[in-house]
Every structure is written in structure tokens, then in C-alpha cells.
Amino acid sequence: MAALKKRITFIIPEEMLLEPILYTITQQYDLKVSIYNSDISGNEGVMKLELEGEEEQIEEGLAWAMARGIRVESAG
């Protein structure tokens, strides 16, 4: 199966800002991550990303992030 690319935005709550989110997603779900933009302001962080991998792995990685309180929005 061919690799899929998906652009998303993570909105990360304050309590998750120091967690190794991208490391976990790349290692646990075998995804490649490109960071296009990131910012921390106030009590949350925003990262615009492109995830690359098998569709099932991407969906599992996003489910993992959402289960930890990270809001996930499609970026196109």
C-alpha cells in the first residue's frame, strides 16, 4: 500500500506542551512528520504538520493524540 500524506493542525493544551508528542507518533505509529509552523502562546501550542505513512497508522496516531486532549484539525 502506498504512503499517504495528510496535513493537519495540532492544538495542544498546556498540560501536554512538554510531552514528546511527535517522537511518540513517529516511533509508535511509524509515521514521518514535517513541521510547517509551530507557536506557543498563552496556555496552548499550535503545530501545523504533514504526516506521512499508511492510512491506518495515520488514523491510529491521530486517535492517540486526541485521546490525550490534543485537538486535531484538517489543514487541507
N, CA, C and O atoms as a Tripos MOL2 file, in Angstrom:
@<TRIPOS>MOLECULE
protein
  304   303    76     0     0
PROTEIN
NO_CHARGES

@<TRIPOS>ATOM
      1 N           0.8350   -1.1770    0.0000 N.3       1 MET1
      2 CA          0.0000    0.0000    0.0000 C.3       1 MET1
      3 C           0.8840    1.2460    0.0000 C.2       1 MET1
      4 O           1.9000    1.2840    0.6940 O.2       1 MET1
      5 N           0.5090    2.2500   -0.7620 N.am      2 ALA2
      6 CA          1.3050    3.4650   -0.8970 C.3       2 ALA2
      7 C           1.1510    4.3710    0.3190 C.2       2 ALA2
      8 O           0.1140    4.3810    0.9830 O.2       2 ALA2
      9 N           2.1980    5.1210    0.5910 N.am      3 ALA3
     10 CA          2.1610    6.0640    1.7050 C.3       3 ALA3
     11 C           1.2180    7.2120    1.3670 C.2       3 ALA3
     12 O           1.1180    7.6460    0.2190 O.2       3 ALA3
     13 N           0.5440    7.6800    2.3810 N.am      4 LEU4
     14 CA         -0.4040    8.7760    2.2750 C.3       4 LEU4
     15 C           0.1750    9.9720    3.0000 C.2       4 LEU4
     16 O           0.8740    9.8050    4.0000 O.2       4 LEU4
     17 N          -0.1020   11.1830    2.5170 N.am      5 LYS5
     18 CA          0.3080   12.4020    3.2070 C.3       5 LYS5
     19 C          -0.9580   13.1340    3.6440 C.2       5 LYS5
     20 O          -1.9220   13.2510    2.8870 O.2       5 LYS5
     21 N          -0.9330   13.6210    4.8790 N.am      6 LYS6
     22 CA         -2.0990   14.3200    5.4090 C.3       6 LYS6
     23 C          -1.6280   15.5270    6.1980 C.2       6 LYS6
     24 O          -0.8140   15.4060    7.1130 O.2       6 LYS6
     25 N          -2.1520   16.7000    5.8330 N.am      7 ARG7
     26 CA         -1.8160   17.9320    6.5550 C.3       7 ARG7
     27 C          -2.8420   18.1620    7.6470 C.2       7 ARG7
     28 O          -4.0500   18.0980    7.4170 O.2       7 ARG7
     29 N          -2.3390   18.4270    8.8310 N.am      8 ILE8
     30 CA         -3.2100   18.6360    9.9790 C.3       8 ILE8
     31 C          -2.6480   19.7390   10.8730 C.2       8 ILE8
     32 O          -1.4950   20.1490   10.7400 O.2       8 ILE8
     33 N          -3.4880   20.2000   11.7770 N.am      9 THR9
     34 CA         -3.0720   21.1450   12.8100 C.3       9 THR9
     35 C          -3.3510   20.5210   14.1580 C.2       9 THR9
     36 O          -4.4570   20.0480   14.4180 O.2       9 THR9
     37 N          -2.3450   20.5210   15.0140 N.am     10 PHE10
     38 CA         -2.4980   20.0820   16.4000 C.3      10 PHE10
     39 C          -2.6580   21.3290   17.2610 C.2      10 PHE10
     40 O          -1.8670   22.2660   17.1550 O.2      10 PHE10
     41 N          -3.6690   21.3410   18.1050 N.am     11 ILE11
     42 CA         -3.8180   22.3900   19.1140 C.3      11 ILE11
     43 C          -3.6150   21.6830   20.4510 C.2      11 ILE11
     44 O          -4.4350   20.8750   20.8870 O.2      11 ILE11
     45 N          -2.5090   22.0140   21.0730 N.am     12 ILE12
     46 CA         -2.0100   21.2430   22.2190 C.3      12 ILE12
     47 C          -2.2870   21.9940   23.5210 C.2      12 ILE12
     48 O          -1.8770   23.1450   23.6720 O.2      12 ILE12
     49 N          -2.9810   21.3480   24.4640 N.am     13 PRO13
     50 CA         -3.2450   22.0060   25.7440 C.3      13 PRO13
     51 C          -1.9740   22.1620   26.5710 C.2      13 PRO13
     52 O          -0.9970   21.4390   26.3830 O.2      13 PRO13
     53 N          -2.0120   23.1050   27.4720 N.am     14 GLU14
     54 CA         -0.8430   23.4400   28.2910 C.3      14 GLU14
     55 C          -0.2260   22.2220   28.9720 C.2      14 GLU14
     56 O           0.9980   22.1020   29.0250 O.2      14 GLU14
     57 N          -1.0520   21.3210   29.4920 N.am     15 GLU15
     58 CA         -0.5200   20.1710   30.2310 C.3      15 GLU15
     59 C           0.2310   19.1810   29.3400 C.2      15 GLU15
     60 O           0.9270   18.3070   29.8580 O.2      15 GLU15
     61 N           0.1090   19.2930   28.0230 N.am     16 MET16
     62 CA          0.8060   18.3980   27.0920 C.3      16 MET16
     63 C           2.0110   19.0510   26.4080 C.2      16 MET16
     64 O           2.6980   18.3990   25.6220 O.2      16 MET16
     65 N           2.2740   20.3210   26.6970 N.am     17 LEU17
     66 CA          3.3200   21.0400   25.9690 C.3      17 LEU17
     67 C           4.7150   20.4490   26.1460 C.2      17 LEU17
     68 O           5.5440   20.5740   25.2450 O.2      17 LEU17
     69 N           4.9910   19.8240   27.2570 N.am     18 LEU18
     70 CA          6.3250   19.2710   27.4940 C.3      18 LEU18
     71 C           6.4120   17.7790   27.1740 C.2      18 LEU18
     72 O           7.4530   17.1620   27.4010 O.2      18 LEU18
     73 N           5.3510   17.2040   26.6610 N.am     19 GLU19
     74 CA          5.3340   15.7810   26.3190 C.3      19 GLU19
     75 C           5.9560   15.5490   24.9310 C.2      19 GLU19
     76 O           5.8540   16.4150   24.0630 O.2      19 GLU19
     77 N           6.5910   14.4000   24.7160 N.am     20 PRO20
     78 CA          7.2250   14.0870   23.4250 C.3      20 PRO20
     79 C           6.1970   13.5920   22.3870 C.2      20 PRO20
     80 O           6.2440   12.4380   21.9600 O.2      20 PRO20
     81 N           5.2960   14.4560   21.9990 N.am     21 ILE21
     82 CA          4.1740   14.0880   21.1270 C.3      21 ILE21
     83 C           4.6650   13.5810   19.7710 C.2      21 ILE21
     84 O           4.2860   12.4920   19.3400 O.2      21 ILE21
     85 N           5.4990   14.3590   19.1060 N.am     22 LEU22
     86 CA          5.9450   13.9650   17.7580 C.3      22 LEU22
     87 C           6.8400   12.7330   17.8090 C.2      22 LEU22
     88 O           6.7610   11.8770   16.9280 O.2      22 LEU22
     89 N           7.6760   12.6340   18.8130 N.am     23 TYR23
     90 CA          8.5130   11.4360   18.9510 C.3      23 TYR23
     91 C           7.6330   10.1930   19.0760 C.2      23 TYR23
     92 O           7.8670    9.1880   18.4050 O.2      23 TYR23
     93 N           6.6350   10.2690   19.9260 N.am     24 THR24
     94 CA          5.7500    9.1250   20.1360 C.3      24 THR24
     95 C           5.0350    8.7370   18.8490 C.2      24 THR24
     96 O           4.9640    7.5570   18.5040 O.2      24 THR24
     97 N           4.5090    9.7250   18.1430 N.am     25 ILE25
     98 CA          3.7790    9.4300   16.8960 C.3      25 ILE25
     99 C           4.7070    8.8120   15.8470 C.2      25 ILE25
    100 O           4.3190    7.8710   15.1550 O.2      25 ILE25
    101 N           5.9110    9.3280   15.7290 N.am     26 THR26
    102 CA          6.8180    8.7780   14.7090 C.3      26 THR26
    103 C           7.2820    7.3810   15.0620 C.2      26 THR26
    104 O           7.3990    6.5270   14.1830 O.2      26 THR26
    105 N           7.5490    7.1320   16.3340 N.am     27 GLN27
    106 CA          8.0730    5.8300   16.7510 C.3      27 GLN27
    107 C           6.9810    4.7670   16.8910 C.2      27 GLN27
    108 O           7.1280    3.6430   16.4100 O.2      27 GLN27
    109 N           5.8990    5.1370   17.5490 N.am     28 GLN28
    110 CA          4.8540    4.1520   17.8430 C.3      28 GLN28
    111 C           3.9940    3.8210   16.6270 C.2      28 GLN28
    112 O           3.4940    2.7030   16.5000 O.2      28 GLN28
    113 N           3.8230    4.8020   15.7270 N.am     29 TYR29
    114 CA          2.9430    4.5940   14.5750 C.3      29 TYR29
    115 C           3.6770    4.6170   13.2380 C.2      29 TYR29
    116 O           3.0410    4.6190   12.1840 O.2      29 TYR29
    117 N           5.0000    4.6340   13.2690 N.am     30 ASP30
    118 CA          5.8360    4.5590   12.0680 C.3      30 ASP30
    119 C           5.4620    5.6200   11.0420 C.2      30 ASP30
    120 O           5.2760    5.3200    9.8630 O.2      30 ASP30
    121 N           5.3550    6.8620   11.5010 N.am     31 LEU31
    122 CA          4.9960    7.9760   10.6310 C.3      31 LEU31
    123 C           6.1720    8.9190   10.4590 C.2      31 LEU31
    124 O           7.0190    9.0420   11.3440 O.2      31 LEU31
    125 N           6.2150    9.5840    9.3130 N.am     32 LYS32
    126 CA          7.1560   10.6760    9.0910 C.3      32 LYS32
    127 C           6.3810   11.9630    9.3380 C.2      32 LYS32
    128 O           5.2220   12.0810    8.9390 O.2      32 LYS32
    129 N           7.0200   12.9300    9.9980 N.am     33 VAL33
    130 CA          6.3620   14.1850   10.3300 C.3      33 VAL33
    131 C           7.1890   15.3430    9.7980 C.2      33 VAL33
    132 O           8.3970   15.4110   10.0260 O.2      33 VAL33
    133 N           6.5360   16.2520    9.0880 N.am     34 SER34
    134 CA          7.1480   17.5190    8.6790 C.3      34 SER34
    135 C           6.4030   18.6260    9.4090 C.2      34 SER34
    136 O           5.1730   18.6790    9.3870 O.2      34 SER34
    137 N           7.1550   19.5070   10.0530 N.am     35 ILE35
    138 CA          6.5630   20.6280   10.7790 C.3      35 ILE35
    139 C           6.6320   21.8570    9.8770 C.2      35 ILE35
    140 O           7.7080   22.2570    9.4330 O.2      35 ILE35
    141 N           5.4720   22.4470    9.6150 N.am     36 TYR36
    142 CA          5.4230   23.6270    8.7620 C.3      36 TYR36
    143 C           5.3940   24.9160    9.5610 C.2      36 TYR36
    144 O           5.8650   25.9540    9.0970 O.2      36 TYR36
    145 N           4.8420   24.8450   10.7610 N.am     37 ASN37
    146 CA          4.7490   26.0300   11.5960 C.3      37 ASN37
    147 C           4.4150   25.5680   13.0060 C.2      37 ASN37
    148 O           3.7030   24.5810   13.1920 O.2      37 ASN37
    149 N           4.9250   26.2770   13.9850 N.am     38 SER38
    150 CA          4.5450   25.9870   15.3630 C.3      38 SER38
    151 C           4.6310   27.2640   16.1760 C.2      38 SER38
    152 O           5.4210   28.1620   15.8840 O.2      38 SER38
    153 N           3.7900   27.3230   17.2130 N.am     39 ASP39
    154 CA          3.7440   28.5120   18.0460 C.3      39 ASP39
    155 C           3.1800   28.1270   19.4090 C.2      39 ASP39
    156 O           2.2590   27.3160   19.5080 O.2      39 ASP39
    157 N           3.7370   28.7090   20.4360 N.am     40 ILE40
    158 CA          3.1840   28.5570   21.7740 C.3      40 ILE40
    159 C           2.8220   29.9460   22.2410 C.2      40 ILE40
    160 O           3.6630   30.8430   22.2910 O.2      40 ILE40
    161 N           1.5480   30.1120   22.5850 N.am     41 SER41
    162 CA          1.1090   31.3980   23.1100 C.3      41 SER41
    163 C           0.0410   31.1430   24.1660 C.2      41 SER41
    164 O          -0.8370   30.2950   24.0100 O.2      41 SER41
    165 N           0.1520   31.9050   25.2390 N.am     42 GLY42
    166 CA         -0.8010   31.7050   26.3190 C.3      42 GLY42
    167 C          -0.6590   30.3180   26.9050 C.2      42 GLY42
    168 O           0.4210   29.9250   27.3450 O.2      42 GLY42
    169 N          -1.7480   29.5820   26.9080 N.am     43 ASN43
    170 CA         -1.7350   28.2660   27.5460 C.3      43 ASN43
    171 C          -1.9140   27.1260   26.5550 C.2      43 ASN43
    172 O          -2.3690   26.0480   26.9370 O.2      43 ASN43
    173 N          -1.5650   27.3430   25.2820 N.am     44 GLU44
    174 CA         -1.6470   26.2500   24.3160 C.3      44 GLU44
    175 C          -0.5990   26.4170   23.2250 C.2      44 GLU44
    176 O          -0.0500   27.4970   23.0090 O.2      44 GLU44
    177 N          -0.3470   25.3070   22.5490 N.am     45 GLY45
    178 CA          0.5780   25.3200   21.4300 C.3      45 GLY45
    179 C          -0.1670   24.9240   20.1630 C.2      45 GLY45
    180 O          -1.1370   24.1680   20.2100 O.2      45 GLY45
    181 N           0.2960   25.4390   19.0410 N.am     46 VAL46
    182 CA         -0.3040   25.1100   17.7470 C.3      46 VAL46
    183 C           0.8180   24.6510   16.8240 C.2      46 VAL46
    184 O           1.8210   25.3460   16.6590 O.2      46 VAL46
    185 N           0.6430   23.4690   16.2200 N.am     47 MET47
    186 CA          1.6160   22.9450   15.2570 C.3      47 MET47
    187 C           0.9000   22.5770   13.9710 C.2      47 MET47
    188 O          -0.0900   21.8440   13.9830 O.2      47 MET47
    189 N           1.4080   23.0900   12.8690 N.am     48 LYS48
    190 CA          0.9020   22.6940   11.5610 C.3      48 LYS48
    191 C           1.8670   21.6560   11.0050 C.2      48 LYS48
    192 O           3.0630   21.9090   10.8580 O.2      48 LYS48
    193 N           1.3200   20.4770   10.6980 N.am     49 LEU49
    194 CA          2.1400   19.3180   10.3600 C.3      49 LEU49
    195 C           1.6750   18.6540    9.0790 C.2      49 LEU49
    196 O           0.5420   18.8320    8.6300 O.2      49 LEU49
    197 N           2.5890   17.8790    8.5030 N.am     50 GLU50
    198 CA          2.2130   16.9210    7.4690 C.3      50 GLU50
    199 C           2.6630   15.5540    7.9750 C.2      50 GLU50
    200 O           3.8360   15.3460    8.2850 O.2      50 GLU50
    201 N           1.7150   14.6330    8.0530 N.am     51 LEU51
    202 CA          2.0130   13.2630    8.4480 C.3      51 LEU51
    203 C           2.0880   12.4060    7.1990 C.2      51 LEU51
    204 O           1.2720   12.5560    6.2900 O.2      51 LEU51
    205 N           3.0610   11.5100    7.1490 N.am     52 GLU52
    206 CA          3.2000   10.6070    6.0060 C.3      52 GLU52
    207 C           3.3250    9.1850    6.5180 C.2      52 GLU52
    208 O           4.1290    8.8940    7.4040 O.2      52 GLU52
    209 N           2.5150    8.3020    5.9440 N.am     53 GLY53
    210 CA          2.5500    6.9030    6.3260 C.3      53 GLY53
    211 C           1.3220    6.1870    5.8030 C.2      53 GLY53
    212 O           0.5630    6.7380    5.0050 O.2      53 GLY53
    213 N           1.1300    4.9650    6.2530 N.am     54 GLU54
    214 CA         -0.0480    4.2030    5.8680 C.3      54 GLU54
    215 C          -1.2820    4.8460    6.5070 C.2      54 GLU54
    216 O          -1.2150    5.3560    7.6260 O.2      54 GLU54
    217 N          -2.3990    4.8160    5.7960 N.am     55 GLU55
    218 CA         -3.6190    5.4650    6.2860 C.3      55 GLU55
    219 C          -4.0130    4.9780    7.6860 C.2      55 GLU55
    220 O          -4.3960    5.7780    8.5400 O.2      55 GLU55
    221 N          -3.9170    3.6770    7.9120 N.am     56 GLU56
    222 CA         -4.2840    3.1200    9.2140 C.3      56 GLU56
    223 C          -3.3840    3.6630   10.3210 C.2      56 GLU56
    224 O          -3.8630    3.9710   11.4130 O.2      56 GLU56
    225 N          -2.0830    3.7840   10.0480 N.am     57 GLN57
    226 CA         -1.1470    4.3140   11.0410 C.3      57 GLN57
    227 C          -1.4540    5.7770   11.3430 C.2      57 GLN57
    228 O          -1.4160    6.2000   12.4990 O.2      57 GLN57
    229 N          -1.7590    6.5530   10.2930 N.am     58 ILE58
    230 CA         -2.0900    7.9690   10.4980 C.3      58 ILE58
    231 C          -3.3200    8.0800   11.3880 C.2      58 ILE58
    232 O          -3.3240    8.8470   12.3500 O.2      58 ILE58
    233 N          -4.3650    7.3160   11.0720 N.am     59 GLU59
    234 CA         -5.5960    7.3780   11.8650 C.3      59 GLU59
    235 C          -5.3490    6.9460   13.3070 C.2      59 GLU59
    236 O          -5.8900    7.5530   14.2300 O.2      59 GLU59
    237 N          -4.5450    5.9130   13.5150 N.am     60 GLU60
    238 CA         -4.2340    5.4720   14.8770 C.3      60 GLU60
    239 C          -3.4240    6.5210   15.6330 C.2      60 GLU60
    240 O          -3.6580    6.7540   16.8190 O.2      60 GLU60
    241 N          -2.4730    7.1520   14.9480 N.am     61 GLY61
    242 CA         -1.6810    8.2100   15.5790 C.3      61 GLY61
    243 C          -2.5340    9.4090   15.9640 C.2      61 GLY61
    244 O          -2.3430    9.9890   17.0330 O.2      61 GLY61
    245 N          -3.4740    9.7840   15.1010 N.am     62 LEU62
    246 CA         -4.3600   10.9010   15.4070 C.3      62 LEU62
    247 C          -5.3040   10.5390   16.5580 C.2      62 LEU62
    248 O          -5.5980   11.3830   17.4040 O.2      62 LEU62
    249 N          -5.7700    9.3130   16.5930 N.am     63 ALA63
    250 CA         -6.6300    8.8660   17.6910 C.3      63 ALA63
    251 C          -5.8650    8.9240   19.0180 C.2      63 ALA63
    252 O          -6.4120    9.3320   20.0420 O.2      63 ALA63
    253 N          -4.5980    8.5120   18.9870 N.am     64 TRP64
    254 CA         -3.7530    8.5760   20.1840 C.3      64 TRP64
    255 C          -3.6500   10.0210   20.6690 C.2      64 TRP64
    256 O          -3.7900   10.2890   21.8620 O.2      64 TRP64
    257 N          -3.4020   10.9590   19.7370 N.am     65 ALA65
    258 CA         -3.2660   12.3740   20.1050 C.3      65 ALA65
    259 C          -4.5730   12.9120   20.6910 C.2      65 ALA65
    260 O          -4.5550   13.5930   21.7160 O.2      65 ALA65
    261 N          -5.6920   12.6160   20.0560 N.am     66 MET66
    262 CA         -6.9780   13.1180   20.5340 C.3      66 MET66
    263 C          -7.3280   12.5430   21.9050 C.2      66 MET66
    264 O          -7.9400   13.2240   22.7280 O.2      66 MET66
    265 N          -6.9440   11.2990   22.1490 N.am     67 ALA67
    266 CA         -7.2090   10.6750   23.4560 C.3      67 ALA67
    267 C          -6.4420   11.3810   24.5710 C.2      67 ALA67
    268 O          -6.8030   11.2580   25.7410 O.2      67 ALA67
    269 N          -5.4010   12.1110   24.2240 N.am     68 ARG68
    270 CA         -4.6080   12.8450   25.2150 C.3      68 ARG68
    271 C          -5.0020   14.3150   25.3000 C.2      68 ARG68
    272 O          -4.3160   15.1020   25.9510 O.2      68 ARG68
    273 N          -6.1020   14.6930   24.6470 N.am     69 GLY69
    274 CA         -6.6070   16.0650   24.7530 C.3      69 GLY69
    275 C          -6.1160   17.0210   23.6940 C.2      69 GLY69
    276 O          -6.3690   18.2230   23.7740 O.2      69 GLY69
    277 N          -5.4070   16.4960   22.6870 N.am     70 ILE70
    278 CA         -4.9260   17.3510   21.5960 C.3      70 ILE70
    279 C          -6.0530   17.4840   20.5750 C.2      70 ILE70
    280 O          -6.5940   16.4830   20.1060 O.2      70 ILE70
    281 N          -6.4030   18.7180   20.2340 N.am     71 ARG71
    282 CA         -7.4050   18.9260   19.1790 C.3      71 ARG71
    283 C          -6.7070   18.7810   17.8380 C.2      71 ARG71
    284 O          -5.6110   19.3030   17.6310 O.2      71 ARG71
    285 N          -7.3520   18.0690   16.9390 N.am     72 VAL72
    286 CA         -6.8000   17.8230   15.6130 C.3      72 VAL72
    287 C          -7.7380   18.4260   14.5880 C.2      72 VAL72
    288 O          -8.9270   18.1110   14.5630 O.2      72 VAL72
    289 N          -7.1990   19.2990   13.7360 N.am     73 GLU73
    290 CA         -7.9850   19.9230   12.6830 C.3      73 GLU73
    291 C          -7.3230   19.6290   11.3420 C.2      73 GLU73
    292 O          -6.0970   19.5810   11.2380 O.2      73 GLU73
    293 N          -8.1400   19.4350   10.3300 N.am     74 SER74
    294 CA         -7.6140   19.2260    8.9830 C.3      74 SER74
    295 C          -7.0460   20.5410    8.4680 C.2      74 SER74
    296 O          -7.6410   21.6010    8.6600 O.2      74 SER74
    297 N          -5.9050   20.4680    7.8200 N.am     75 ALA75
    298 CA         -5.2840   21.6670    7.2430 C.3      75 ALA75
    299 C          -5.3350   21.6230    5.7280 C.2      75 ALA75
    300 O          -4.6160   22.3740    5.0690 O.2      75 ALA75
    301 N          -6.1540   20.7730    5.1670 N.am     76 GLY76
    302 CA         -6.3050   20.7240    3.7270 C.3      76 GLY76
    303 C          -5.8600   19.4450    3.1070 C.2      76 GLY76
    304 O          -5.9410   19.2870    1.8890 O.2      76 GLY76
@<TRIPOS>BOND
     1     1     2 1
     2     2     3 1
     3     3     4 2
     4     3     5 am
     5     5     6 1
     6     6     7 1
     7     7     8 2
     8     7     9 am
     9     9    10 1
    10    10    11 1
    11    11    12 2
    12    11    13 am
    13    13    14 1
    14    14    15 1
    15    15    16 2
    16    15    17 am
    17    17    18 1
    18    18    19 1
    19    19    20 2
    20    19    21 am
    21    21    22 1
    22    22    23 1
    23    23    24 2
    24    23    25 am
    25    25    26 1
    26    26    27 1
    27    27    28 2
    28    27    29 am
    29    29    30 1
    30    30    31 1
    31    31    32 2
    32    31    33 am
    33    33    34 1
    34    34    35 1
    35    35    36 2
    36    35    37 am
    37    37    38 1
    38    38    39 1
    39    39    40 2
    40    39    41 am
    41    41    42 1
    42    42    43 1
    43    43    44 2
    44    43    45 am
    45    45    46 1
    46    46    47 1
    47    47    48 2
    48    47    49 am
    49    49    50 1
    50    50    51 1
    51    51    52 2
    52    51    53 am
    53    53    54 1
    54    54    55 1
    55    55    56 2
    56    55    57 am
    57    57    58 1
    58    58    59 1
    59    59    60 2
    60    59    61 am
    61    61    62 1
    62    62    63 1
    63    63    64 2
    64    63    65 am
    65    65    66 1
    66    66    67 1
    67    67    68 2
    68    67    69 am
    69    69    70 1
    70    70    71 1
    71    71    72 2
    72    71    73 am
    73    73    74 1
    74    74    75 1
    75    75    76 2
    76    75    77 am
    77    77    78 1
    78    78    79 1
    79    79    80 2
    80    79    81 am
    81    81    82 1
    82    82    83 1
    83    83    84 2
    84    83    85 am
    85    85    86 1
    86    86    87 1
    87    87    88 2
    88    87    89 am
    89    89    90 1
    90    90    91 1
    91    91    92 2
    92    91    93 am
    93    93    94 1
    94    94    95 1
    95    95    96 2
    96    95    97 am
    97    97    98 1
    98    98    99 1
    99    99   100 2
   100    99   101 am
   101   101   102 1
   102   102   103 1
   103   103   104 2
   104   103   105 am
   105   105   106 1
   106   106   107 1
   107   107   108 2
   108   107   109 am
   109   109   110 1
   110   110   111 1
   111   111   112 2
   112   111   113 am
   113   113   114 1
   114   114   115 1
   115   115   116 2
   116   115   117 am
   117   117   118 1
   118   118   119 1
   119   119   120 2
   120   119   121 am
   121   121   122 1
   122   122   123 1
   123   123   124 2
   124   123   125 am
   125   125   126 1
   126   126   127 1
   127   127   128 2
   128   127   129 am
   129   129   130 1
   130   130   131 1
   131   131   132 2
   132   131   133 am
   133   133   134 1
   134   134   135 1
   135   135   136 2
   136   135   137 am
   137   137   138 1
   138   138   139 1
   139   139   140 2
   140   139   141 am
   141   141   142 1
   142   142   143 1
   143   143   144 2
   144   143   145 am
   145   145   146 1
   146   146   147 1
   147   147   148 2
   148   147   149 am
   149   149   150 1
   150   150   151 1
   151   151   152 2
   152   151   153 am
   153   153   154 1
   154   154   155 1
   155   155   156 2
   156   155   157 am
   157   157   158 1
   158   158   159 1
   159   159   160 2
   160   159   161 am
   161   161   162 1
   162   162   163 1
   163   163   164 2
   164   163   165 am
   165   165   166 1
   166   166   167 1
   167   167   168 2
   168   167   169 am
   169   169   170 1
   170   170   171 1
   171   171   172 2
   172   171   173 am
   173   173   174 1
   174   174   175 1
   175   175   176 2
   176   175   177 am
   177   177   178 1
   178   178   179 1
   179   179   180 2
   180   179   181 am
   181   181   182 1
   182   182   183 1
   183   183   184 2
   184   183   185 am
   185   185   186 1
   186   186   187 1
   187   187   188 2
   188   187   189 am
   189   189   190 1
   190   190   191 1
   191   191   192 2
   192   191   193 am
   193   193   194 1
   194   194   195 1
   195   195   196 2
   196   195   197 am
   197   197   198 1
   198   198   199 1
   199   199   200 2
   200   199   201 am
   201   201   202 1
   202   202   203 1
   203   203   204 2
   204   203   205 am
   205   205   206 1
   206   206   207 1
   207   207   208 2
   208   207   209 am
   209   209   210 1
   210   210   211 1
   211   211   212 2
   212   211   213 am
   213   213   214 1
   214   214   215 1
   215   215   216 2
   216   215   217 am
   217   217   218 1
   218   218   219 1
   219   219   220 2
   220   219   221 am
   221   221   222 1
   222   222   223 1
   223   223   224 2
   224   223   225 am
   225   225   226 1
   226   226   227 1
   227   227   228 2
   228   227   229 am
   229   229   230 1
   230   230   231 1
   231   231   232 2
   232   231   233 am
   233   233   234 1
   234   234   235 1
   235   235   236 2
   236   235   237 am
   237   237   238 1
   238   238   239 1
   239   239   240 2
   240   239   241 am
   241   241   242 1
   242   242   243 1
   243   243   244 2
   244   243   245 am
   245   245   246 1
   246   246   247 1
   247   247   248 2
   248   247   249 am
   249   249   250 1
   250   250   251 1
   251   251   252 2
   252   251   253 am
   253   253   254 1
   254   254   255 1
   255   255   256 2
   256   255   257 am
   257   257   258 1
   258   258   259 1
   259   259   260 2
   260   259   261 am
   261   261   262 1
   262   262   263 1
   263   263   264 2
   264   263   265 am
   265   265   266 1
   266   266   267 1
   267   267   268 2
   268   267   269 am
   269   269   270 1
   270   270   271 1
   271   271   272 2
   272   271   273 am
   273   273   274 1
   274   274   275 1
   275   275   276 2
   276   275   277 am
   277   277   278 1
   278   278   279 1
   279   279   280 2
   280   279   281 am
   281   281   282 1
   282   282   283 1
   283   283   284 2
   284   283   285 am
   285   285   286 1
   286   286   287 1
   287   287   288 2
   288   287   289 am
   289   289   290 1
   290   290   291 1
   291   291   292 2
   292   291   293 am
   293   293   294 1
   294   294   295 1
   295   295   296 2
   296   295   297 am
   297   297   298 1
   298   298   299 1
   299   299   300 2
   300   299   301 am
   301   301   302 1
   302   302   303 1
   303   303   304 2
@<TRIPOS>SUBSTRUCTURE
     1 MET1         2 RESIDUE 1 A MET
     2 ALA2         6 RESIDUE 1 A ALA
     3 ALA3        10 RESIDUE 1 A ALA
     4 LEU4        14 RESIDUE 1 A LEU
     5 LYS5        18 RESIDUE 1 A LYS
     6 LYS6        22 RESIDUE 1 A LYS
     7 ARG7        26 RESIDUE 1 A ARG
     8 ILE8        30 RESIDUE 1 A ILE
     9 THR9        34 RESIDUE 1 A THR
    10 PHE10       38 RESIDUE 1 A PHE
    11 ILE11       42 RESIDUE 1 A ILE
    12 ILE12       46 RESIDUE 1 A ILE
    13 PRO13       50 RESIDUE 1 A PRO
    14 GLU14       54 RESIDUE 1 A GLU
    15 GLU15       58 RESIDUE 1 A GLU
    16 MET16       62 RESIDUE 1 A MET
    17 LEU17       66 RESIDUE 1 A LEU
    18 LEU18       70 RESIDUE 1 A LEU
    19 GLU19       74 RESIDUE 1 A GLU
    20 PRO20       78 RESIDUE 1 A PRO
    21 ILE21       82 RESIDUE 1 A ILE
    22 LEU22       86 RESIDUE 1 A LEU
    23 TYR23       90 RESIDUE 1 A TYR
    24 THR24       94 RESIDUE 1 A THR
    25 ILE25       98 RESIDUE 1 A ILE
    26 THR26      102 RESIDUE 1 A THR
    27 GLN27      106 RESIDUE 1 A GLN
    28 GLN28      110 RESIDUE 1 A GLN
    29 TYR29      114 RESIDUE 1 A TYR
    30 ASP30      118 RESIDUE 1 A ASP
    31 LEU31      122 RESIDUE 1 A LEU
    32 LYS32      126 RESIDUE 1 A LYS
    33 VAL33      130 RESIDUE 1 A VAL
    34 SER34      134 RESIDUE 1 A SER
    35 ILE35      138 RESIDUE 1 A ILE
    36 TYR36      142 RESIDUE 1 A TYR
    37 ASN37      146 RESIDUE 1 A ASN
    38 SER38      150 RESIDUE 1 A SER
    39 ASP39      154 RESIDUE 1 A ASP
    40 ILE40      158 RESIDUE 1 A ILE
    41 SER41      162 RESIDUE 1 A SER
    42 GLY42      166 RESIDUE 1 A GLY
    43 ASN43      170 RESIDUE 1 A ASN
    44 GLU44      174 RESIDUE 1 A GLU
    45 GLY45      178 RESIDUE 1 A GLY
    46 VAL46      182 RESIDUE 1 A VAL
    47 MET47      186 RESIDUE 1 A MET
    48 LYS48      190 RESIDUE 1 A LYS
    49 LEU49      194 RESIDUE 1 A LEU
    50 GLU50      198 RESIDUE 1 A GLU
    51 LEU51      202 RESIDUE 1 A LEU
    52 GLU52      206 RESIDUE 1 A GLU
    53 GLY53      210 RESIDUE 1 A GLY
    54 GLU54      214 RESIDUE 1 A GLU
    55 GLU55      218 RESIDUE 1 A GLU
    56 GLU56      222 RESIDUE 1 A GLU
    57 GLN57      226 RESIDUE 1 A GLN
    58 ILE58      230 RESIDUE 1 A ILE
    59 GLU59      234 RESIDUE 1 A GLU
    60 GLU60      238 RESIDUE 1 A GLU
    61 GLY61      242 RESIDUE 1 A GLY
    62 LEU62      246 RESIDUE 1 A LEU
    63 ALA63      250 RESIDUE 1 A ALA
    64 TRP64      254 RESIDUE 1 A TRP
    65 ALA65      258 RESIDUE 1 A ALA
    66 MET66      262 RESIDUE 1 A MET
    67 ALA67      266 RESIDUE 1 A ALA
    68 ARG68      270 RESIDUE 1 A ARG
    69 GLY69      274 RESIDUE 1 A GLY
    70 ILE70      278 RESIDUE 1 A ILE
    71 ARG71      282 RESIDUE 1 A ARG
    72 VAL72      286 RESIDUE 1 A VAL
    73 GLU73      290 RESIDUE 1 A GLU
    74 SER74      294 RESIDUE 1 A SER
    75 ALA75      298 RESIDUE 1 A ALA
    76 GLY76      302 RESIDUE 1 A GLY
